[in-house]
Amino acid sequence: MAMNLARSIIGISLGIVLFAGAGLAAEPAEVEKFVKARIEIGEMMTNYFQGGEKYGEGQRPSPEQMKEMGADIHAKLGKLLSKYDLTVEEYRKRSPEVFADDAAVKGYLNEHPDLKQRYEALPLDRMGRGGSTGRGY
């Protein structure tokens, strides 16, 4: 039960930050920056929720705990994205456009097998797309 909660929280968090939409073609430098950021965000979020059992077996976090987690995640995202000269808001605004250029993203990943392996290991397909709830988790 705790694992399902952790997956739901990861899905919600990644969905907020990593959703894909339609947009213009991305510059190669932007693709590199956003792909690397997405990989680090995905790995950070996965690691963040690895110990989901801390709330007790089958017990949901309280609203206060959820608020604290949200603030903590936002702070960690801000720190991570600052390495790429981005804010959380800038990333949220631009990432749909960058990741909408699927050919550019796949092309970049094909040129960097180490990053491609890390990118494909992220739970994005399971949590970011599909699902019967329509909410991505």
C-alpha positions in Angstrom: 0.0 0.0 0.0 2.8 2.4 0.9 4.5 1.7 -2.5 1.3 2.5 -4.3 1.1 5.8 -2.3 4.7 6.6 -3.2 4.1 5.9 -6.9 1.0 8.1 -6.8 2.9 10.9 -5.2 5.8 10.5 -7.7 3.3 10.4 -10.5 1.6 13.6 -9.4 4.9 15.3 -8.8 6.4 14.3 -12.1 3.2 15.1 -13.9 3.2 18.6 -12.6 6.8 19.2 -13.5 7.3 17.0 -16.5 4.1 17.0 -18.6 4.5 17.2 -22.3 2.6 19.4 -24.7 2.7 20.8 -28.2 5.1 23.6 -29.1 7.9 24.8 -31.3 11.1 23.0 -32.3 13.7 23.2 -29.5 17.2 24.3 -29.9 19.9 21.5 -29.4 21.3 23.3 -26.4 17.9 23.5 -24.8 17.2 19.9 -25.5 20.4 18.9 -23.8 19.7 21.2 -20.8 16.1 20.0 -20.4 16.8 16.3 -20.9 19.6 16.4 -18.3 17.3 18.3 -15.9 14.5 15.8 -16.5 16.8 12.9 -15.7 18.0 14.4 -12.5 14.5 15.4 -11.5 13.2 11.9 -12.1 16.1 10.3 -10.2 15.7 12.8 -7.3 11.9 12.1 -7.1 12.4 8.4 -7.2 15.0 8.5 -4.5 12.9 11.0 -2.5 10.0 8.6 -2.2 12.1 5.4 -1.9 11.3 5.2 1.8 7.5 5.7 1.5 6.9 3.3 4.4 7.8 6.1 6.9 4.1 7.0 7.2 3.2 3.6 8.3 1.8 0.6 6.5 -1.2 1.7 4.4 -1.3 5.1 6.1 -1.6 8.2 3.9 0.4 11.3 4.8 -1.5 14.0 6.6 -2.4 17.3 4.8 0.4 18.9 6.9 2.9 16.3 5.8 1.8 16.6 2.2 2.3 20.4 2.4 5.8 19.9 4.0 6.7 17.4 1.3 5.5 19.8 -1.4 7.6 22.7 0.0 10.6 20.4 0.4 10.3 19.0 -3.2 9.9 22.6 -4.6 13.1 23.7 -2.7 15.0 20.6 -4.0 13.8 21.2 -7.6 14.9 24.8 -7.4 18.3 23.9 -6.3 18.7 21.2 -8.9 17.4 23.4 -11.7 19.7 26.3 -10.7 22.6 24.1 -12.1 20.9 24.6 -15.5 20.2 28.3 -15.0 16.5 27.6 -14.7 13.8 28.2 -12.1 11.0 25.7 -11.4 8.6 28.1 -13.1 10.8 28.5 -16.2 11.2 24.7 -16.4 7.4 24.1 -16.1 6.7 26.7 -18.7 9.4 25.6 -21.3 9.6 21.8 -20.8 6.3 21.1 -22.7 7.7 22.9 -25.7 11.1 21.2 -25.5 9.8 17.7 -25.0 7.1 18.1 -27.7 10.0 18.0 -30.1 10.2 14.2 -29.8 12.7 13.8 -32.7 15.1 16.2 -31.1 14.9 14.5 -27.7 15.3 11.0 -29.2 18.2 12.3 -31.4 20.0 13.7 -28.4 19.4 10.6 -26.4 20.7 8.4 -29.2 23.9 10.4 -29.3 24.4 9.9 -25.5 23.8 6.3 -24.6 24.6 6.8 -20.9 21.9 9.5 -20.6 19.5 7.4 -22.7 19.9 4.5 -20.3 19.2 6.8 -17.3 16.2 8.5 -19.1 14.6 5.2 -20.1 15.0 3.9 -16.5 12.8 6.7 -15.2 9.2 5.8 -14.4 7.8 8.4 -16.8 5.9 6.0 -19.0 4.2 4.3 -16.1 3.3 7.6 -14.3 3.4 10.4 -16.8 1.2 8.9 -19.6 -1.7 6.5 -19.9 -3.6 5.1 -17.0 -7.3 4.7 -16.5 -7.8 7.6 -14.2 -6.8 10.2 -16.8 -4.5 11.8 -14.2 -1.3 10.0 -15.2 -1.0 7.8 -12.1 
